[in-house]
Amino acid sequence: MSGRVEDMAAQVANKDGFIAALDQSGGSTPKALKLYGVSEDAWSNEDEMFDLIHAMRARIITSPAFTGDKVMGAILFEQTMDRAVEGVPTAQYLWEKRGVVPFLKVDQGLADAADGVKLMKPIAGLDDLLKRAVAKGVFGTKMRSVVDAANATGIKTIVDQQFEVGKQILSHGLVPILEPEVTITISDKAEAEEMLLAEIKKHLDEVPAGKKIMLKLSLPTKPNLYKPLIDDPRVMRVVALSGGYTRDEANAKLVQNAGMIASFSRALTEGLSAEQSDADFNATLAATIDSIFQASRADKKAA
């Protein structure tokens, strides 16, 4: 393991802070831009749309508050990895200029629902993508699938898939973030989470010796449900997605879960607008980052 990777691993495993999710892909980009105050008539094709979302991400990444002091990592969309910020490749810029560990979203969207879950679509060209990520200085990856019901068959299948692809990612020297998201609005959310926990615990023995994974999970109905995963030596970190909660709701729930840190997307960009002056944008983002950081702190006292 190179010194650079060792430094990143130490930061991800031990540092107070949270992971910014800047990985909206093609399907979710129009919604993200709309929330940012950029309507669909602002672009005429997909290339222009991605130019606009990259400009938003670059504005966030270059903001004074966006540093490794509180944002210990950031998840990028593939196109963001392939682009530059201030003339420097994005992953390199994050680590060298901001002290933020870069991760890459690698899934290609969700398959049709079956057995109460949505699996990941097959990830075409994954090995080639992982090789490019390593070459660009990326530390880890993230991939999302969705649980929509407390269905034992579906939850087993979704965890099987996450760990199977996770082993492929580990073989490239990258740390995978497995993200089997439980939809926060389902009536049997608590039961689904208990099933998910049991399946993940069964699969941890599959993690190769000397390797670690990460998990990105919905904030649980029962506080500290995932503490056994947080405490497992094969798990580098357990991070929480906001899942549709407002930032205040997500932070309040996060505080109840010892050892869990945030990896918020929409809750991170809440309140930001393309029309804001740089001073207003930076002040809003700084306050947001601080609130999420406080809710992610190891002692949670200041949240």
N, C-alpha and C positions, 0 to 999 in steps of 0.2 A: 504493500500500500504506500503510495507516494505521500510525501509530507503534506502536500496540498489536500489530498483526500483525507488524510488523518486529521488535519485541522478542521475540515468541514464536518467530519464524523463527530469530532469532539464537540463542535458547536451544536450540531443537531441533537446529539444525545443529552447534553448537559446544560445548555445555555437557557436562561430565562428568555422568553420571547415567543413569537408565533410565526406561522408560515402564511404569507400572503398568497392567495389563489388568484393569479392573473392569467387564467388559462381558458377563458371563454373561447369556444370553438365556433365553427360556421353556424351551427343551429342557434346558439345562444348569443351570438354577437349583436344582432339587431336589437334584442331586448336590453343588453348591456349598454349599447349606445343610446337607446331611448332614455334609459334612466340617467344617463350622463347629459341629456339635453340635446342629443343629436338625432334628428328624425330621419326616417328612411328616404326622404327626398334629398338628403345631403349627399347621396352617392347614386351612381348609375350602373355600377357593376360590382362584382364581388371584390375585385382588386382594390377599388376605391374604398369599399367598406372596411377591408382589412388595413388599409392605410390609416383610416380614422381610428380604429381600435388600437393600432400600434401607437399612434400619437397620444392617445389617452394613457396607455400603459407607460410610455416613455415619460410622460408628465408626472405620473405617480412615482416611477423609479428614481427620477432625478430630483424629486422634492426633498428638501433638506431633512425632513423627519424620517425618510425612508432609508434607514441604515440598519446594520446588524446589531446596533444597541438594543433595538426592540423588535425589529423584523428579522428573525434569525434565518428565514428561508423564504423562497418565492417559487411558485409553480408556474411554468411557462407553457403556452401553446406552441406547437411545432413551428408555426410561422414566426412567432416571437423569437424563438431560439435562433432561427435562420436570419433574423434581421439584426440591426445594430442600434445602439443608443449612444448618441454623441460620437458616432464614428467607430465605436468599439462593439464587437459581437456581444449580444445581450447577456449571455451567461457569464462571459468574461467580465463584462462591466459590473454585473451584480456582485461578483466575488471580489474583484480587485479594487473597484471604486466605491462600493457601498458596504462590503463585508457581509453580504447576504448570500446564503447557499442556494444555488440554482437546482430546481427540479424540473422535470418535463412531463406533461400529460401525454400518455401514449395510446390511450384507447381511441377507438374510432366510432364511438357512439353505441347506442343500445339496440339489442335485438328486440323482436316483438315479445310481448308479455306471454309467459307460460308458467304454470304452477305458482302464481303469485309473485313472480320476480321478472326482472328484465336483465338478462345476461348481457355481457359485452358482445358486440359483433366480433367476428374473427379479425385479428389485427394484422392486416396485410403488410408485409415488408418489415415486421417488427425487428428482426435481427439487424437489418441495415440501419433502421432508425436508431437502435441502441448503440451501434458502432459510431454513428454520427454524433450522438449525444456525448459519448465518452470523449471523442475527439474535440468537442466544443467545451469541455470542462464541466459538464453536468454531473451532479452528485447522485441523483436518484430520480425516480419516476413516480407517476400517479395514474391510476386507472379506476374508473367508476362503473359500478353496476348498481341496480336498485332493487330493494325488497319492498313489495307493496302489500304483503299479507304474511301472517304467521303460518306459513305453509312449510312443513318440515322438508318435504321433497325439494321444493324450490330453493330453500335456504341452504340445504346441503349442496345442491348443484352450483349455486352462486359462489359459495366458499371454495368448492372444488376448483372452479375455474380461476378464481382469484389467485389461489396458491399455485396452480399449475403454471400460469403465466408469470407469477412472481418468481418461480424457480428459473425460468428462462431469463428473466431480467437479472437475477443474482449472478447467473453464469457470465454476464458481461461486466461484473464488478460494480454494478449500480445497486442502490438500495431501493426496493420497490415500496411505494405506499399503496397498500391494498385498500380499496374504498368500496365496500358493500353498504351503500347508503340505505337506511330505513326511512321511508317517507314519513314525515312528521305528522301528517294528517290522518293516518289510518287508525281505525278504532282499536286494533289489536297490536299497537306499536310495542307496548311493554312485553307482550308474549313473544313477538317477533324478535325483540332484542335478546331475550333469554335464550331463544333457539340459536340466534347468531353467535352469541358468546360461546355456547356449548360447542358449536361446529368449529369455530376458530381455535378453541383450546385443543380440540382433537387434531387439528392440522399443524400445530406448532412443532410437533415432532418431525415434520417433513423439512423444516428449515435446515439446510446443510450446516454441518459443524463449522463454527467460526464465522458464520454469516448472521445478519440480522435483517428483519423486515420492519416496516412501519405500518400503522393502521390509521385510516381516516374514517371515523364513524359519526353517525348522527348523535347529537346530545341525548343521552338516555333518559327515559322516563323516570327510572329509579337511579338517584344519584349514586355515583361510585360503582355502578354495575360493572364497568370495564376495568376496575382496579386490578384484578388478577392479570389482565393483559399488560397493563402499565408496569406491573412488577415483574413480568416474565423476562428473563435475561435475553431471550431471543427476539424481543421486541425493542427496537431502538427508541421509539416514541409512539404515543397514541395522540392523534390530533382530532379535533372536532370540526365538522362542517356546520355552517349556520342553517342550511336546509330550508330556508324560507322564513325563519324567525327574524324579527328586526334585530338590529345590533344590540339594543338594550336587553331584549329578551334573551338573545344568544349569550351575551356576557353574563347575565344573571344566572343562567343555567350552567355555564362553564365554571363559575365560581364554586358551584356545589360539587364539582368533580375533581378531586385531588389528583394532581399529576397529569391531567389532560390539558393540552394547549389548543389554541385556536388555529384553524386554517380556513379563514373566511374569504368569500368572494364578494357576493352582493353586499354583505354587511360591511365589508371594508370600503367599498366605493359609495355607500349610502351618503347622500349629502354633497357629493362632488358634482360639478357641472362644468361643461365646456365654456360657459359664459362667465365663470368666476374669474376675477383678477388673479394673478399669481399669488398675491398676498392672501386673498380669501381662500383660494384653493389650498395653499400650503398650511394655513391655520386650521382649516377644517380637517385636512388629512392628518395633521399632527395630533389634534384632539382625538380623532378616531383611533389612530395607532396607539396612543397612550391608553385609551380605555380598553382596547383589546389586549394590550400588553399587561395591564394590571389584572385583568380577568384570567390571564394565562400564567401569572407568576406562580412559582413553586409554593409560596406560602399563602397566596390568595388574600393576604391581610388587607392590602391596599385597594382591593377591587370595590 
